[in-house]
Amino acid sequence: MSYRERGWLSAVSLGLKPQPNRAIRLKQTSCTNKPWRLEIAAIQTKSAQPDLRQVEGFEAHAGRFYLSRRGFNRPVENAARYQLKPTKNFLKSIRFNKLNLLASESILRQNGNEEEDLPSVGKGLGKDGLIKTESRNLLLVSFYLLLVAFFFSAPKAAKAVSIDQQLTIPLNNGTQTTDREDADALLRLGGQEEQKGNLEKAIPYWLQALELYQRIGDKEAIGLTYDFLGITYGKLGRYIEAEDALRRRLAVARDRQDFQGQIYGLNNLGTVLLQRSAVDAAIVSFSEAARIAQSIKSLPGEGLSLSNLGLATASAGDYYQAIKRYEEALIFRRRGDDPLGEANTQNNLGDAYLATEKYRDSLLAYRAAQRLGRQTRDRSTQIRAIDGQVAIYSRLRQYPVAFELLDQRLTLAQESQNLRQELRTLALLAQLYQASGNNPTAQTFYERAIILARSLGDQQQEAFLINDLAQIRFTRAK
């Protein structure tokens, strides 16, 4: 199959109608051993009335393919979301992506590389790639690692309550059905929005996925979806809805005698209770999870539960006892070969040491967390570790190091297209420059942050930033 034919096949799979007045420019990349890895670009020829919607749609696909080939998966994973923007028809968009996957498989068969290169081509020409049922286990496990993220971003240990990301619950690869595939894809779309910080947008995807899972009776997937909903409701401060979703998740796990699911559900429920300042109830939930984990000899489960018990103890103000819990948790994290879990506990440990003003120990913990975050390519872990280090260097007035760390934070936020984190970073840079006495640079960052807050529609944050900026202008006017 020629490069031009592949390009047209890709266009057709996108639901576009190739016209004679459309030129497809295809350029072979430097990957000579895999000639199907192309940079595909659509260019508009001279036309009296060009169909801009079709051209722009294909250009967007081409750009996402190129970035995915370079290893930046976020644009590819967002492909379905871009299709949803004008239509808001989730299921129709998902079915378009099924056509894309079929097109990519056809290309692979032509090249005799059906198995080896399916992930790359499937994600590229197939855009979202619409994961098959046999790979559904990997898809939802990745959501575990993605969605059990931090409830807070505050650097203080007493406030920095988080949910761990560490349990891998195997899924039942059941019958392949359209409802199941659609639900899996909706779950994925919600995960993409969550990782970008668009929590309100993630919830509708998961509610639709939940309805489909309930229709086909997939209790395991129902439990996972309740997890994601509960965690996200908690992040939004909607604690009643969060607790309801997580108790439903726990009920599903108990009904199925899913002990790992119970461990996970109890830890998530305990974290929501901790957010509501119900420390004693949270400790009961974490302790029950620890007992179950010990009974089934689950090293990740014990590490998770002990780490969260440390959070509960820290929330009660007993940081020295919390440090002991975290150190115990680290033993199980390492034995269970759980680097992301270890990174999370190291961040918790850094918070506790920071609260007791043991800056050297705190820095060691945060640096270990940042290193593990880089190894696992988990940006949220790296950002949290950076925040802890910035808090220390700011207290010590070692501003150059703090500025360097915040530059890293800004890069991470931009790479993940997380505008909320980018806004947070700009605000931190402005505050730090102000604290260091560099008001002109602080003013520049405040102005950038205000523009971003306004574009996000965050009126409260915009008001705070405007007030801070006014103080700088007043000081400079004296």
C-alpha positions in Angstrom: 0.0 0.0 0.0 1.5 3.4 -1.0 1.9 6.2 1.4 -0.8 8.1 -0.4 -3.3 5.2 -0.1 -2.6 5.0 3.6 -3.3 8.7 3.9 -6.6 8.4 2.2 -7.5 5.4 4.2 -6.8 7.4 7.4 -8.9 10.2 6.1 -11.8 7.9 5.3 -11.5 6.2 8.7 -12.0 9.7 10.3 -15.3 10.0 8.5 -14.0 12.6 6.1 -14.8 12.7 2.4 -11.7 13.2 0.3 -12.3 15.7 -2.5 -10.3 16.2 -5.7 -9.3 19.7 -4.4 -7.7 18.2 -1.3 -4.0 17.4 -1.4 -2.4 15.0 1.1 1.2 15.6 1.8 2.9 12.5 3.2 6.5 12.6 4.4 8.5 9.6 5.4 10.3 9.8 8.8 13.8 8.8 9.7 12.5 5.4 11.0 13.6 3.5 7.9 13.0 0.1 9.4 9.3 1.0 10.0 8.2 2.9 6.9 4.6 3.2 8.0 5.6 5.6 10.7 4.8 8.8 8.8 4.2 12.4 9.5 0.8 12.9 8.0 -0.2 16.5 7.2 -3.2 17.8 5.4 -2.7 21.0 3.3 -5.4 23.0 1.7 -5.1 23.6 -2.0 -6.4 26.6 -3.8 -10.2 26.2 -3.6 -13.0 28.7 -4.0 -15.0 27.3 -1.1 -12.8 25.0 1.0 -14.4 22.8 3.6 -12.5 24.1 6.5 -14.1 21.7 9.0 -12.8 18.6 7.2 -9.4 20.1 6.6 -9.0 21.2 10.3 -10.3 17.8 11.5 -7.7 15.9 9.5 -4.9 18.4 10.4 -5.8 17.8 14.1 -5.5 14.1 13.6 -2.2 14.4 11.8 -0.8 16.5 14.6 -1.8 14.0 17.2 -0.4 11.1 15.2 2.9 13.0 14.9 3.1 13.7 18.6 2.1 10.2 19.5 4.9 8.8 17.3 7.3 11.0 19.2 6.1 9.5 22.5 3.7 12.2 23.7 0.6 10.2 24.3 -1.6 12.9 25.7 -2.7 14.4 22.3 -3.5 11.0 21.0 -5.5 10.1 24.0 -7.4 13.4 23.6 -8.4 12.6 20.0 -11.9 11.4 20.9 -12.5 14.4 23.1 -11.8 16.7 20.2 -14.4 14.9 18.2 -16.8 15.3 21.0 -16.5 19.1 21.2 -18.8 19.9 18.4 -21.2 17.0 18.7 -21.3 16.1 22.4 -22.3 12.6 21.1 -20.0 10.4 23.0 -21.1 7.0 21.7 -21.1 8.2 18.1 -17.5 9.4 18.5 -16.5 6.1 20.0 -17.9 4.2 17.1 -15.9 6.5 14.7 -12.8 5.5 16.6 -13.7 1.8 16.0 -13.5 2.5 12.3 -10.2 4.2 12.8 -8.9 1.1 14.6 -10.1 -1.2 11.8 -8.3 1.0 9.3 -5.1 0.8 11.2 -5.4 -3.0 11.4 -5.9 -3.1 7.7 -2.7 -1.2 7.2 -0.8 -3.6 9.5 -2.0 -6.6 7.6 -0.8 -5.1 4.4 2.7 -4.7 5.9 2.8 -8.1 7.7 3.3 -6.5 11.1 0.0 -7.3 12.7 1.1 -8.0 16.2 4.4 -6.2 16.7 3.4 -2.7 15.7 -0.3 -2.7 16.5 -0.1 -0.3 19.5 1.8 2.4 17.6 -0.3 2.3 14.4 -3.5 1.7 16.3 -3.0 4.8 18.4 -1.7 6.8 15.4 -4.0 6.2 12.5 -6.6 4.9 14.8 -6.5 8.0 17.0 -7.8 6.9 20.3 -7.3 3.3 19.1 -10.3 2.0 21.0 -8.8 -0.6 23.2 -9.9 -4.2 22.6 -11.5 -6.2 25.3 -8.5 -8.4 25.7 -6.4 -5.3 26.5 -9.1 -4.0 28.8 -7.2 -5.2 31.9 -4.2 -3.0 31.1 -6.5 0.0 30.3 -8.3 -0.1 33.6 -5.2 -0.8 35.7 -3.7 2.3 34.1 -6.7 4.2 35.4 -6.0 2.9 38.9 -2.5 4.4 38.7 -4.0 7.6 37.1 -7.0 8.3 39.2 -6.0 7.5 42.7 -4.2 10.8 42.8 -3.9 13.5 45.5 -6.9 15.0 47.1 -4.8 18.0 48.1 -1.9 19.9 46.8 -1.1 21.9 50.0 2.4 21.4 51.3 1.5 21.0 55.0 1.3 17.4 56.2 -1.8 18.0 58.2 -3.6 19.1 55.1 -1.9 17.0 52.5 -4.2 14.0 52.6 -3.9 11.8 49.6 -5.2 8.5 48.1 -2.7 6.0 47.0 -2.4 4.7 43.5 -1.0 1.3 44.1 -3.4 -1.7 43.9 -3.6 -3.7 40.7 -7.0 -5.4 40.6 -7.2 -7.9 37.7 -10.3 -7.5 35.6 -12.6 -10.1 34.1 -12.1 -10.1 30.4 -15.6 -11.1 29.6 -17.7 -11.1 26.5 -16.9 -8.5 23.9 -19.9 -6.3 23.5 -20.5 -2.9 22.0 -21.8 -1.6 25.4 -18.6 -2.9 27.1 -16.3 -1.3 24.5 -18.2 2.0 24.7 -18.1 2.0 28.5 -14.3 1.3 28.5 -13.8 4.1 26.1 -15.9 6.5 28.2 -13.9 5.5 31.2 -10.8 6.4 29.3 -12.1 9.7 28.2 -13.0 10.6 31.8 -9.5 9.6 32.9 -8.0 12.0 30.3 -10.1 14.9 31.6 -9.2 14.0 35.2 -5.5 14.0 34.5 -5.8 17.4 32.8 -7.5 18.8 35.9 -11.0 19.0 34.3 -12.7 17.2 37.1 -16.2 18.4 36.3 -15.9 17.2 32.8 -14.7 13.8 33.8 -17.8 13.0 35.9 -20.3 12.8 33.0 -18.1 10.3 31.1 -17.9 8.1 34.2 -21.7 8.3 34.9 -22.4 7.2 31.3 -19.8 4.4 31.7 -21.4 3.3 35.0 -24.8 3.1 33.3 -23.4 0.9 30.5 -21.6 -1.4 33.0 -24.8 -1.8 35.0 -26.7 -2.7 31.9 -24.3 -5.6 31.1 -23.9 -6.5 34.7 -20.1 -6.1 34.9 -19.8 -5.7 38.7 -16.0 -5.4 38.7 -16.1 -2.5 36.3 -19.0 -1.0 38.3 -16.8 -1.0 41.4 -13.9 0.6 39.6 -16.2 3.3 38.2 -17.6 4.1 41.7 -13.9 4.4 42.8 -13.2 7.0 40.1 -16.4 8.9 40.9 -15.8 8.9 44.6 -12.3 10.1 44.3 -13.2 12.9 42.0 -16.2 14.0 44.1 -13.8 14.2 47.0 -11.4 16.4 45.1 -14.3 18.7 44.3 -15.3 18.9 48.0 -18.6 17.0 47.3 -18.0 14.7 50.2 -21.5 13.4 50.6 -21.5 12.2 47.0 -18.0 10.9 47.4 -18.8 8.9 50.5 -21.9 7.4 48.8 -20.0 6.4 45.7 -17.2 4.8 47.7 -19.5 2.9 50.0 -21.3 1.5 47.0 -17.9 0.5 45.6 -17.1 -1.2 48.9 -20.4 -3.1 48.8 -19.7 -4.4 45.3 -16.2 -5.6 46.5 -17.7 -7.4 49.5 -20.5 -9.0 47.4 -17.9 -10.4 45.1 -15.5 -11.4 47.9 -12.9 -9.2 46.2 -10.4 -8.7 49.0 -8.1 -6.4 47.0 -11.1 -4.3 46.0 -12.1 -4.1 49.7 -8.6 -2.9 50.6 -8.7 -0.3 47.9 -12.3 0.8 48.7 -11.6 1.1 52.5 -8.6 3.2 51.9 -10.5 5.5 49.5 -13.4 5.7 52.0 -11.0 6.5 54.8 -9.4 9.3 52.9 -12.8 10.9 52.3 -13.7 10.6 56.0 -10.3 12.2 56.8 -11.2 15.0 54.5 -14.4 15.6 56.5 -12.3 15.7 59.7 -13.7 12.3 60.8 -10.2 11.2 61.9 -11.4 8.3 64.2 -13.7 6.9 61.5 -10.9 7.1 58.9 -8.5 5.3 61.2 -11.0 2.5 61.6 -11.3 2.2 57.8 -7.6 2.2 57.2 -7.0 -0.3 60.0 -9.6 -2.7 58.6 -7.9 -2.4 55.2 -4.5 -3.2 56.8 -6.0 -6.3 58.5 -7.4 -7.6 55.2 -4.1 -6.9 53.4 -2.2 -8.8 56.1 -4.6 -11.7 56.0 -4.1 -12.2 52.2 -0.4 -11.3 52.3 -0.8 -8.3 50.0 2.4 -6.3 50.2 1.0 -3.4 48.2 -2.2 -3.4 50.3 -0.2 -3.3 53.6 2.0 -0.5 52.2 -1.1 1.5 51.1 -3.0 1.1 54.4 0.0 1.9 56.6 0.8 5.0 54.5 -2.8 6.2 54.9 -2.7 5.4 58.6 0.3 7.8 58.7 -1.8 10.4 57.0 -4.5 10.0 59.6 -2.0 10.3 62.4 -0.5 13.4 60.8 -3.9 14.9 60.5 -4.3 14.5 64.3 -1.0 16.4 64.7 1.1 13.5 65.9 3.9 13.8 63.3 6.4 11.6 65.0 4.0 8.7 65.1 3.1 9.4 61.4 6.8 9.2 60.5 6.9 5.7 62.1 3.9 4.6 60.1 5.5 5.9 56.9 8.8 4.2 57.5 6.9 0.9 58.1 4.9 1.5 54.9 8.1 2.0 52.9 9.3 -1.5 53.8 6.2 -3.0 52.2 6.3 -0.6 49.2 9.8 -1.8 48.4 9.2 -5.5 49.1 6.1 -5.3 46.8 8.2 -3.6 44.0 5.8 -0.6 44.1 7.9 2.4 43.0 4.9 4.7 42.6 3.5 3.8 46.0 7.0 4.3 47.5 7.1 7.7 45.9 3.8 8.6 47.4 4.9 7.5 50.9 8.2 9.4 50.5 6.2 12.6 49.8 4.1 11.9 52.9 7.2 11.4 54.9 8.6 14.6 53.5 5.5 16.5 54.7 5.8 15.1 58.2 9.5 16.0 58.4 8.7 19.4 57.1 6.1 19.9 59.8 8.7 19.0 62.5 11.2 21.4 60.8 13.6 18.5 60.0 14.5 20.1 56.7 17.4 17.8 55.8 15.4 14.7 56.2 12.4 16.3 54.5 14.6 17.2 51.4 15.9 13.6 51.2 12.4 12.3 51.2 11.1 14.7 48.6 14.1 14.1 46.3 13.5 10.4 46.6 9.9 10.9 45.6 10.8 13.1 42.7 13.4 10.6 41.4 10.8 7.8 41.6 8.2 10.0 39.9 10.6 10.5 37.0 11.3 6.8 36.8 7.5 6.0 36.6 6.8 9.1 34.5 4.2 10.3 37.0 4.0 14.0 36.7 1.7 14.5 39.7 4.2 12.8 42.0 7.0 15.0 40.7 4.9 18.1 41.2 4.1 17.2 44.7 7.7 16.5 45.5 8.7 19.8 44.0 6.2 21.7 46.0 7.6 20.3 49.2 11.2 21.3 48.2 10.1 24.8 47.2 8.4 25.2 50.6 11.7 24.3 52.3 14.0 26.5 50.2 11.5 29.4 50.5 11.7 29.1 54.3 15.5 29.0 54.1 15.4 32.0 51.6 17.4 30.0 49.1 15.4 31.5 46.2 17.5 30.6 43.2 17.0 26.9 43.9 13.3 27.4 44.5 13.0 29.3 41.2 14.8 26.4 39.4 12.4 23.9 40.9 9.3 26.0 39.9 10.6 26.1 36.3 10.6 22.3 36.4 7.1 22.4 37.8 5.9 24.7 35.0 7.3 22.4 32.4 5.6 19.4 33.9 2.2 21.2 34.0 2.6 22.3 30.4 3.6 18.8 29.2 0.5 17.3 30.7 -1.7 20.2 29.4 -2.9 20.7 33.0 -3.9 24.4 33.0 -4.9 24.3 36.6 -1.4 23.2 37.6 0.1 25.8 35.2 -2.0 28.5 36.9 -0.8 27.3 40.3 2.8 27.4 39.2 2.5 30.9 37.8 0.9 32.1 41.1 3.7 30.4 43.1 6.4 32.1 40.9 4.7 35.5 41.4 4.5 35.0 45.2 8.1 33.8 45.4 9.5 36.7 43.3 7.5 39.1 45.5 8.9 37.5 48.7 12.4 37.8 47.2 11.9 41.5 46.6 11.7 41.3 42.8 8.4 43.1 42.4 8.7 43.8 38.6 9.1 40.1 37.8 6.4 39.2 40.3 4.0 41.6 38.6 4.7 39.9 35.2 3.8 36.5 36.6 0.7 37.8 38.4 -0.5 39.3 35.1 0.1 35.9 33.3 -1.7 34.1 36.0 -4.7 36.5 35.9 -5.0 35.9 32.2 -5.0 32.2 32.6 -7.4 32.3 35.5 -9.8 34.4 33.4 -9.6 31.9 30.5 -10.4 29.1 32.9 -13.4 31.0 34.3 -12.0 30.8 37.8 -13.3 34.1 39.2 -12.3 33.4 42.8 -8.7 32.7 41.9 -8.7 35.7 39.5 -9.9 38.0 42.4 -7.2 36.8 44.7 -4.5 37.3 42.1 -5.8 40.8 41.2 -5.7 41.7 44.9 -2.1 40.5 45.2 -1.1 42.4 42.1 -2.7 45.6 43.4 -0.6 45.3 46.5 2.6 45.2 44.4 1.5 48.2 42.4 0.7 50.1 45.5 4.1 49.3 47.0 5.9 50.4 43.8 3.9 53.6 43.7 5.2 54.7 47.1 
